[in-house]
Amino acid sequence: MKELIYTTVDGNMKVEHYKDFIHFSHFFKGQSCEAVVRENMLVYVFSGEVVIKAGGHTSLLHPGDTYLLRRNHKATKLVRTAPDGTPMEALFIYLPQRMMRRFAQESAIRLDGMRRWTARLPYVMLPPNALFAQIFQSLRGYFEAEAFPSEKLVDVKMLELVLTLLEVRPDLKPLLFDFAEPWKIDLGHFMEQNFTSDLALADFAHFAGRSLASFKKEFSQIYGQPPMRWIINRRLDEAKQRIEQGYMPKDVYLAVGFKNLSHFSKVFKQRFGVAPSEVRSA
C-alpha cells in the first residue's frame, strides 16, 4: 500500500518511511545528525558505513551488521558512503513500547519475574545471522517495490523480528520488554553536560525524565530564566572562553551548538558588545 509510505528527500539523502517506525535510508554523501532515541532501535546496514555514538561509546557498523540501541539515549549518527561511492543504505527500525506491550500479551510472552536489564552499555551488537538478514531484506524489498502489504501483515513481520531476536538472544527479553519510565536525573548536571546538543526543548525534557511543562517550571526555578535563553547564553559564554584561548570563531560556533556563523556572530555581539573576531586571545 503505497499510501503508507512517505519520503523525505534532499540533495544528500532519501529516507523512505513506513509510518513512524520503519525507515529505509539512502545517503549519497556523508552526513551527521544527533537525536534522542526514545524507543529501542534496530539498525541493519546494507552498504556503506554507520558510526553511532551513544553513552560515551562509539560503534562502527559495516554491511551485514545489526545494532540494537536502548531507548532513552542521546545518539549521534554519522553515515558514510562506501569507498567506491555506493550510497549508504540502512534500515532503522523502532520498537515502540505500545507495540511491544501488545506483542507480549498476544503472544503470551511471560514477563512476570523478569529481571531488569542491568548491562551498562547503551547498545547491543548482534552477531551476523541469516534469519535477521532474510527479515531485513524482505522489508527492504517492500520499499524498493513501493508496495507495502497490509498493516496486519507488517505487524506479523515485526512480531517475527521480535521473536527472532528472542530466539537468537533470549537474554534480550528484559531490554525489549522494559516498560519502566526513565529515572529523573539531576537537571543542573544534565544541562551542563548537554547544552551544546542539537536538541529540541521537548527532547531535553524527555531525556531529563520530565514532561515539557515540568522541565520548564523546574528550570526557571533553578536558573531564573527560560531554558532556551539560558542555553543560548551558556553557548555564548563557552564560545567566548574558547576564542580567548586562541580558537577561531569559524571553528567554535558549531562546536558550541550554533548552526549558522552569521547568526552566531550577531547574538555574540548583542551579548558582549564586540564581534567574535574582535575578541583577543588571553
C-alpha positions as CSV (number, residue, x, y, z in Angstrom):
1,M,0.0,0.0,0.0
2,K,2.0,2.9,-1.3
3,E,0.0,5.5,0.7
4,L,1.5,4.1,3.9
5,I,5.0,5.2,2.7
6,Y,6.1,8.8,2.8
7,T,9.5,10.1,1.6
8,T,12.0,12.7,2.8
9,V,14.4,13.9,0.1
10,D,17.2,16.5,-0.2
11,G,20.4,16.7,-2.2
12,N,22.3,14.3,0.1
13,M,19.8,11.8,1.1
14,K,16.5,10.0,0.6
15,V,14.6,8.4,3.5
16,E,11.5,6.3,3.0
17,H,9.3,5.9,6.0
18,Y,6.7,3.2,6.8
19,K,4.5,5.1,9.3
20,D,6.8,6.2,12.1
21,F,8.8,3.1,12.9
22,I,10.5,1.7,9.8
23,H,12.9,3.9,7.9
24,F,14.9,2.9,4.8
25,S,17.7,5.4,4.4
26,H,19.9,6.2,1.4
27,F,22.7,8.7,1.9
28,F,24.6,9.8,-1.1
29,K,27.2,11.8,0.9
30,G,28.5,11.6,4.4
31,Q,26.1,13.3,7.0
32,S,25.8,13.5,10.7
33,C,22.8,14.1,13.0
34,E,22.0,14.0,16.7
35,A,18.8,13.0,18.4
36,V,17.3,11.4,21.5
37,V,16.2,7.9,20.7
38,R,13.0,7.4,22.7
39,E,12.3,3.8,21.7
40,N,14.5,0.8,21.3
41,M,16.0,1.0,17.8
42,L,17.4,-1.6,15.5
43,V,19.9,-0.7,12.7
44,Y,20.8,-3.0,9.8
45,V,23.4,-1.8,7.3
46,F,23.2,-2.9,3.6
47,S,26.0,-0.8,2.2
48,G,28.4,2.0,3.3
49,E,29.1,2.6,7.0
50,V,27.2,3.9,10.0
51,V,29.0,5.3,13.1
52,I,26.8,5.7,16.2
53,K,28.0,7.5,19.3
54,A,25.9,6.9,22.4
55,G,26.6,7.0,26.1
56,G,30.3,7.7,25.6
57,H,30.7,4.7,23.3
58,T,31.4,4.6,19.5
59,S,30.3,1.8,17.3
60,L,31.2,1.3,13.6
61,L,28.7,-0.7,11.6
62,H,29.5,-2.4,8.3
63,P,27.3,-4.1,5.8
64,G,25.5,-7.0,7.4
65,D,25.9,-5.7,11.0
66,T,22.8,-5.5,13.3
67,Y,22.9,-3.0,16.2
68,L,20.3,-2.5,18.9
69,L,20.2,0.8,20.7
70,R,18.4,1.1,24.0
71,R,15.6,3.6,24.4
72,N,16.1,7.0,26.1
73,H,19.6,7.6,24.9
74,K,21.0,10.5,23.1
75,A,22.8,9.3,20.0
76,T,25.0,10.9,17.2
77,K,24.8,9.1,13.9
78,L,27.4,9.6,11.2
79,V,26.7,7.9,7.9
80,R,29.4,7.3,5.2
81,T,29.2,6.0,1.7
82,A,31.3,3.1,0.5
83,P,34.8,3.8,-0.8
84,D,33.6,3.2,-4.4
85,G,30.9,5.8,-3.9
86,T,28.0,3.4,-3.3
87,P,25.4,5.1,-1.2
88,M,25.0,4.2,2.4
89,E,21.8,2.2,2.8
90,A,20.4,1.0,6.1
91,L,17.1,0.2,7.8
92,F,16.3,1.9,11.1
93,I,13.5,0.1,12.9
94,Y,12.0,1.3,16.1
95,L,10.2,-1.0,18.5
96,P,7.5,1.2,20.2
97,Q,6.5,0.3,23.7
98,R,2.8,0.2,22.7
99,M,3.6,-2.5,20.1
100,M,5.9,-4.5,22.4
101,R,3.1,-4.5,25.1
102,R,0.7,-5.8,22.6
103,F,3.1,-8.5,21.4
104,A,3.8,-9.6,24.9
105,Q,0.0,-10.0,25.5
106,E,-1.0,-11.6,22.2
107,S,2.0,-14.0,22.1
108,A,1.8,-14.9,25.8
109,I,5.4,-13.8,26.4
110,R,5.8,-14.1,30.2
111,L,7.1,-11.0,31.9
112,D,6.4,-11.9,35.5
113,G,9.6,-12.5,37.5
114,M,11.7,-10.9,34.7
115,R,14.8,-9.3,35.9
116,R,15.8,-5.7,34.9
117,W,18.3,-5.2,32.2
118,T,21.4,-4.2,34.1
119,A,24.1,-4.0,31.4
120,R,25.7,-0.5,31.3
121,L,26.3,-0.3,27.6
122,P,23.5,1.6,25.8
123,Y,23.6,-0.8,22.9
124,V,24.0,-4.4,21.9
125,M,25.9,-5.6,18.8
126,L,24.2,-8.7,17.4
127,P,26.2,-11.4,15.6
128,P,25.6,-11.9,11.9
129,N,22.6,-14.1,11.4
130,A,20.9,-15.5,8.3
131,L,17.4,-15.1,9.9
132,F,18.0,-11.4,10.5
133,A,19.3,-10.9,7.0
134,Q,16.2,-12.5,5.5
135,I,13.8,-10.4,7.5
136,F,15.6,-7.1,6.8
137,Q,15.9,-8.0,3.1
138,S,12.2,-8.6,2.9
139,L,11.4,-5.2,4.4
140,R,13.9,-3.6,2.0
141,G,12.0,-5.3,-0.8
142,Y,8.8,-3.6,0.2
143,F,10.4,-0.2,-0.1
144,E,12.0,-1.0,-3.4
145,A,8.7,-2.2,-4.9
146,E,6.8,0.7,-3.3
147,A,4.2,-1.9,-2.3
148,F,3.9,-2.4,1.4
149,P,1.4,-5.1,2.4
150,S,-1.4,-4.6,4.7
151,E,-0.8,-3.3,8.2
152,K,-1.7,-6.6,9.6
153,L,0.9,-8.4,7.6
154,V,3.6,-5.8,8.6
155,D,2.5,-6.5,12.2
156,V,3.3,-10.2,11.6
157,K,6.7,-9.3,10.1
158,M,7.5,-7.1,13.2
159,L,6.5,-9.9,15.5
160,E,8.7,-12.3,13.5
161,L,11.6,-9.9,14.0
162,V,11.0,-9.6,17.8
163,L,10.6,-13.4,18.2
164,T,13.8,-13.9,16.1
165,L,15.6,-11.5,18.4
166,L,14.5,-13.6,21.4
167,E,15.5,-16.8,19.6
168,V,19.0,-15.6,18.9
169,R,19.5,-13.7,22.2
170,P,17.0,-14.9,24.8
171,D,18.7,-12.6,27.4
172,L,17.4,-9.6,25.5
173,K,13.9,-10.0,26.9
174,P,14.5,-7.7,29.8
175,L,15.7,-5.0,27.4
176,L,12.9,-5.4,24.8
177,F,10.1,-5.5,27.3
178,D,11.3,-3.0,29.9
179,F,8.4,-0.5,30.2
180,A,9.7,1.4,33.2
181,E,9.8,5.2,32.9
182,P,13.2,6.8,32.8
183,W,14.6,8.0,36.1
184,K,14.6,11.7,36.9
185,I,18.2,12.9,36.7
186,D,19.8,15.9,38.2
187,L,18.7,18.8,35.9
188,G,21.7,21.1,36.5
189,H,24.3,18.4,35.8
190,F,22.4,17.2,32.7
191,M,22.2,20.7,31.2
192,E,25.9,21.4,31.9
193,Q,26.7,18.2,30.1
194,N,24.4,18.7,27.1
195,F,23.9,22.4,26.4
196,T,25.7,22.2,23.1
197,S,23.5,19.4,21.9
198,D,21.2,20.0,18.9
199,L,18.0,19.0,20.7
200,A,14.6,20.5,20.8
201,L,13.3,21.5,24.3
202,A,10.9,18.6,24.3
203,D,13.9,16.3,23.8
204,F,15.9,18.0,26.6
205,A,12.8,17.4,28.9
206,H,12.3,13.8,27.9
207,F,16.0,12.9,28.2
208,A,16.0,14.5,31.7
209,G,13.0,12.4,32.7
210,R,10.4,15.2,32.9
211,S,7.4,16.4,31.0
212,L,8.0,19.6,29.0
213,A,5.9,21.6,31.4
214,S,7.7,20.3,34.5
215,F,11.1,20.8,32.7
216,K,10.3,24.5,32.0
217,K,9.0,25.1,35.5
218,E,11.9,23.4,37.3
219,F,14.4,25.1,35.0
220,S,13.1,28.6,35.7
221,Q,13.2,27.8,39.5
222,I,16.9,26.8,39.2
223,Y,18.2,29.3,36.8
224,G,15.7,32.2,37.0
225,Q,15.2,32.3,33.2
226,P,13.6,30.3,30.4
227,P,15.6,27.3,29.3
228,M,16.3,28.4,25.7
229,R,17.6,31.8,26.9
230,W,19.9,30.0,29.3
231,I,21.1,27.6,26.6
232,I,22.0,30.4,24.2
233,N,23.8,32.4,26.8
234,R,25.7,29.3,28.0
235,R,26.8,28.5,24.5
236,L,27.9,32.1,24.0
237,D,29.9,32.1,27.3
238,E,31.5,28.8,26.2
239,A,32.3,30.3,22.7
240,K,33.9,33.4,24.2
241,Q,36.1,31.3,26.5
242,R,37.3,29.2,23.6
243,I,38.0,32.2,21.4
244,E,40.0,33.8,24.3
245,Q,42.0,30.5,24.4
246,G,43.0,31.1,20.7
247,Y,40.4,29.2,18.7
248,M,38.9,30.8,15.6
249,P,35.2,31.8,15.6
250,K,34.6,29.6,12.5
251,D,35.9,26.6,14.5
252,V,33.9,27.4,17.6
253,Y,30.3,28.2,16.6
254,L,29.4,24.6,15.5
255,A,31.2,23.1,18.5
256,V,29.1,25.0,21.0
257,G,25.8,24.3,19.3
258,F,25.1,27.1,16.8
259,K,24.3,26.1,13.2
260,N,24.9,29.4,11.4
261,L,28.0,31.6,11.6
262,S,26.3,34.9,10.8
263,H,23.6,34.2,13.5
264,F,26.3,33.3,16.0
265,S,28.2,36.5,15.3
266,K,25.0,38.6,15.6
267,V,23.9,37.2,19.0
268,F,27.6,37.2,20.2
269,K,27.9,40.9,19.6
270,Q,24.5,41.6,21.2
271,R,25.6,39.8,24.4
272,F,29.3,41.0,24.6
273,G,29.3,44.2,22.6
274,V,32.0,43.0,20.2
275,A,32.1,40.7,17.3
276,P,33.7,37.3,17.9
277,S,36.6,38.3,15.6
278,E,37.4,41.2,17.9
279,V,37.9,39.1,21.0
280,R,41.6,38.9,21.9
281,S,43.3,35.8,23.0
282,A,44.3,35.7,26.7
